Amino acid sequence: MEFDFNYLFGIGEDTLTWWQMSLRAIGVFFAALLIVRVGNQRVFGKNTAFDIILGVVFGSILSRAITGNSPFWPTLASALVLVLLHRGLATIAYHISGRFGDFLKGRPVQLVKNGELQHDALQKYSMTENDLMEALRTHSKHPDISTIETAYLERNGEISIIVKEE
């Protein structure tokens, strides 16, 4: 049985056939699904830099298992270690407030305060007034900066807006 598995997945071979690579893709898909379940719901959901980096590196590692550029089992193991690292760091950041969590996940930045643009924040994050107006048109019925109580560039890159009460 082990020989058949190794043969089917091309383990230990220098080149892979189209069907071995296809079987690897199926195997890696289900292995990745299991690995992501070992993580938590936020692994690919929040889209903070912390999560995006995991997604990019995770995909890169797993692609190497499919194409045979790296040994199959060690590659899957490294993908598991990466997800466990992400989960561990997220847990630490949850329990330790302050700079560590901010470093991992980022901080929201106030772009508008009491209807006034915070030009330093806009400049620091390379945002224009037009970027802010687009978000205002998308999220508010009143596309006028003076109607905004506060607006933030959130950790995931979205802009959230709280409109002044009338």
Order of alpha helices (4+ residues) and beta strands (2+ residues): alpha-alpha-alpha-alpha-alpha-beta-beta-alpha-alpha-beta-beta
